[in-house]
């Protein structure tokens, strides 16, 4: 296999390297959040040394490392599966997240070196990357705790079978905050891992109880009004209808 997959083949720009980084990051985030159950299953400690790869197309894969030395791209942490059963799952996922952050930076700056980025280009690339929360922050909820003000969510504690409980409305009162962050832990979109936007429409999955930007899961407010039980794409794939 190609280490990391989807390698940029021609001289790239800062923007192209950043979008490569962002796509790989999204793929890894899916593995460690929405697809965590499947990721856990694939990381069997009885198997050989395994690595977690993120791809530019926002997909992830658990696989053996590249055979060629040196590999086409920097390789992610080796043998992540061996520690799976030796610690609490959340600690293991956090550890994989830290190593994934390091790998993503390594790949991005590998491209920067290969494409001859100068000091200004490297600084621009890092600044663009640094605008995003790290995978570790997302996985450990650090990012959401750093956001001090949150818009309120309508009927957040009510019966989720009612569609209105799925709508996150913008707070009109600047003194309104969400005081239930620790209880719910759902201030980041389960699809793109970005935080709440002031005018965004959100919907909650009735199965995994994660919140999503409506645009990320292609659900409009009008459509949500007619949904009795909403299943996010991940839960729909895990529980296909007969």
C-alpha positions as CSV (number, residue, x, y, z in Angstrom):
1,X,0.0,0.0,0.0
2,X,1.0,3.6,-0.3
3,X,1.8,5.1,3.1
4,X,-1.0,7.6,3.7
5,X,-2.4,7.3,0.2
6,X,-3.5,10.0,-2.2
7,X,0.0,11.6,-2.5
8,X,0.3,15.0,-4.1
9,X,2.3,14.3,-7.2
10,X,3.1,17.7,-8.7
11,X,4.5,20.9,-7.2
12,X,1.7,22.1,-4.9
13,X,0.6,25.4,-3.4
14,X,0.2,26.2,0.3
15,X,-3.6,26.0,-0.2
16,X,-3.4,22.5,-1.8
17,X,-1.2,21.2,1.0
18,X,-3.6,22.6,3.6
19,X,-6.6,20.9,1.9
20,X,-4.7,17.7,1.8
21,X,-4.1,18.1,5.6
22,X,-7.7,19.0,6.2
23,X,-9.0,16.0,4.3
24,X,-6.7,13.6,6.2
25,X,-7.6,15.2,9.5
26,X,-11.3,14.8,8.8
27,X,-10.8,11.1,8.0
28,X,-8.9,10.5,11.3
29,X,-11.5,12.5,13.2
30,X,-14.2,10.2,11.9
31,X,-12.2,7.1,13.0
32,X,-11.8,8.5,16.5
33,X,-15.3,9.9,17.0
34,X,-18.3,8.9,14.8
35,X,-16.6,5.6,13.7
36,X,-14.9,4.9,17.0
37,X,-16.7,1.6,17.5
38,X,-15.5,0.2,14.2
39,X,-12.0,1.7,14.6
40,X,-11.8,-0.1,18.0
41,X,-12.9,-3.3,16.4
42,X,-10.3,-3.2,13.7
43,X,-7.4,-2.5,16.1
44,X,-7.2,-6.1,17.4
45,X,-4.1,-6.5,19.6
46,X,-3.7,-10.0,18.2
47,X,-2.9,-8.6,14.8
48,X,0.5,-7.3,13.6
49,X,1.7,-3.7,13.9
50,X,-1.1,-1.5,12.7
51,X,-1.3,2.2,11.7
52,X,-4.2,4.6,11.4
53,X,-4.1,6.4,8.0
54,X,-6.1,9.5,7.0
55,X,-6.7,10.2,3.3
56,X,-7.2,13.5,1.5
57,X,-10.7,12.2,0.5
58,X,-11.8,12.4,4.2
59,X,-11.6,8.6,4.7
60,X,-9.6,6.5,7.2
61,X,-8.0,3.1,7.2
62,X,-6.3,0.8,9.7
63,X,-3.6,-1.1,7.9
64,X,0.0,-2.4,8.0
65,X,2.8,0.2,7.5
66,X,4.3,0.7,4.1
67,X,6.9,-2.0,3.2
68,X,9.3,0.2,1.3
69,X,12.0,2.1,3.1
70,X,12.0,5.0,3.1
71,X,8.2,5.2,2.6
72,X,6.7,7.7,0.1
73,X,5.3,9.7,3.0
74,X,6.1,9.9,6.7
75,X,4.5,6.9,8.5
76,X,2.0,7.3,11.4
77,X,2.6,5.7,14.8
78,X,3.2,2.0,14.5
79,X,1.4,-0.6,16.6
80,X,-1.5,1.4,17.9
81,X,-3.5,-1.8,18.4
82,X,-1.1,-3.3,21.0
83,X,-2.1,-0.8,23.7
84,X,-5.9,-1.0,23.0
85,X,-6.7,-3.4,25.8
86,X,-4.1,-2.1,28.3
87,X,-5.8,1.2,29.1
88,X,-9.2,2.8,29.2
89,X,-10.7,3.3,25.8
90,X,-10.9,7.1,26.1
91,X,-7.2,7.2,27.1
92,X,-6.2,5.0,24.2
93,X,-8.2,7.1,21.7
94,X,-6.6,10.3,23.2
95,X,-3.1,8.7,22.7
96,X,-3.9,7.8,19.1
97,X,-5.1,11.3,18.6
98,X,-1.9,12.9,19.8
99,X,0.2,10.7,17.5
100,X,-2.2,11.4,14.6
101,X,-1.7,15.2,15.2
102,X,2.0,14.7,14.9
103,X,1.7,12.6,11.8
104,X,-0.5,15.1,10.1
105,X,1.9,18.0,10.7
106,X,4.8,15.7,9.5
107,X,3.0,15.0,6.3
108,X,2.1,18.7,5.7
109,X,5.6,19.9,6.3
110,X,7.0,17.0,4.3
111,X,5.1,18.4,1.3
112,X,6.3,21.9,2.2
113,X,9.9,20.8,2.0
114,X,9.4,18.8,-1.2
115,X,7.6,21.7,-2.9
116,X,10.3,24.2,-1.8
117,X,8.2,26.3,0.5
118,X,10.1,29.3,1.8
119,X,9.8,30.8,5.3
120,X,6.7,32.8,4.5
121,X,5.0,29.8,2.9
122,X,5.7,27.5,5.8
123,X,4.4,30.2,8.2
124,X,1.2,30.6,6.1
125,X,0.7,26.8,6.1
126,X,1.1,26.5,9.9
127,X,-1.2,29.5,10.5
128,X,-3.9,27.9,8.4
129,X,-3.5,24.6,10.2
130,X,-3.4,26.3,13.6
131,X,-6.8,27.8,13.0
132,X,-8.3,24.3,13.4
133,X,-8.5,22.5,16.8
134,X,-6.2,19.6,17.1
135,X,-7.5,16.0,16.9
136,X,-6.5,15.6,20.5
137,X,-8.6,18.7,21.5
138,X,-11.6,17.4,19.7
139,X,-11.3,13.8,21.0
140,X,-10.8,15.0,24.6
141,X,-13.4,17.8,24.4
142,X,-10.7,20.3,25.2
143,X,-11.7,22.5,22.2
144,X,-15.3,22.8,23.4
145,X,-14.2,23.8,27.0
146,X,-12.1,26.6,25.6
147,X,-15.2,28.2,24.0
148,X,-16.6,30.3,26.8
149,X,-19.9,31.5,25.2
150,X,-22.3,29.2,23.5
151,X,-25.7,29.9,22.0
152,X,-28.6,28.3,23.7
153,X,-30.3,25.2,22.2
154,X,-34.1,25.1,22.1
155,X,-35.8,22.4,24.1
156,X,-32.4,20.7,24.6
157,X,-33.6,18.7,27.6
158,X,-37.0,17.7,26.2
159,X,-38.1,14.6,24.4
160,X,-35.9,14.1,21.4
161,X,-38.8,12.4,19.5
162,X,-40.2,15.9,18.9
163,X,-38.4,17.6,16.0
164,X,-38.2,20.9,17.7
165,X,-35.8,19.4,20.2
166,X,-33.4,19.0,17.3
167,X,-33.2,22.6,16.3
168,X,-30.3,24.7,17.8
169,X,-31.4,28.3,17.6
170,X,-29.2,31.3,18.0
171,X,-29.4,33.0,21.4
172,X,-30.9,36.5,21.3
173,X,-29.8,37.3,24.8
174,X,-26.1,37.8,25.0
175,X,-26.2,36.5,28.6
176,X,-27.5,33.1,27.6
177,X,-25.0,30.4,27.8
178,X,-25.1,26.6,27.6
179,X,-24.4,25.4,31.2
180,X,-24.8,21.7,30.2
181,X,-21.6,21.3,28.2
182,X,-20.1,18.7,30.5
183,X,-23.4,16.7,30.5
184,X,-24.0,16.8,26.8
185,X,-20.5,17.2,25.4
186,X,-21.9,17.9,21.9
187,X,-20.8,21.4,21.0
188,X,-18.8,20.2,18.0
189,X,-20.3,18.9,14.8
190,X,-20.1,15.1,14.7
191,X,-19.3,15.3,10.9
192,X,-16.9,18.2,10.4
193,X,-15.8,18.7,14.1
194,X,-16.3,22.4,13.8
195,X,-17.9,24.5,16.5
196,X,-21.3,26.2,16.4
197,X,-21.8,29.1,14.0
198,X,-24.1,31.9,15.0
199,X,-26.7,31.3,12.3
200,X,-26.3,27.5,11.9
201,X,-29.0,25.0,11.9
202,X,-28.2,21.8,14.0
203,X,-29.9,18.4,14.3
204,X,-29.3,15.7,16.9
205,X,-29.1,12.0,16.0
206,X,-31.6,10.0,18.2
207,X,-29.3,7.0,18.1
208,X,-25.8,8.2,19.0
209,X,-27.1,11.5,20.5
210,X,-24.5,13.6,18.6
211,X,-25.2,17.0,17.0
212,X,-24.5,17.8,13.4
213,X,-24.6,20.9,11.2
214,X,-27.7,20.5,9.0
215,X,-25.6,21.3,5.9
216,X,-23.1,18.5,6.8
217,X,-25.8,15.8,6.9
218,X,-28.0,17.5,4.2
219,X,-31.0,18.2,6.4
220,X,-32.9,21.4,6.2
221,X,-35.1,22.9,9.0
222,X,-38.2,22.3,6.9
223,X,-37.2,18.6,6.4
224,X,-36.4,18.2,10.1
225,X,-40.0,19.2,11.0
226,X,-41.2,15.9,9.3
227,X,-38.6,13.6,10.8
228,X,-39.9,11.6,13.8
229,X,-36.6,9.9,14.5
230,X,-33.4,11.2,12.9
231,X,-30.4,8.8,12.3
232,X,-27.1,10.3,11.3
233,X,-25.3,8.8,8.3
234,X,-23.0,6.7,10.5
235,X,-25.9,5.2,12.5
236,X,-27.9,4.6,9.3
237,X,-25.0,2.6,7.9
238,X,-24.6,0.6,11.1
239,X,-28.4,-0.2,11.2
240,X,-29.5,-0.7,7.6
241,X,-33.2,-1.3,7.1
242,X,-34.0,-4.9,6.1
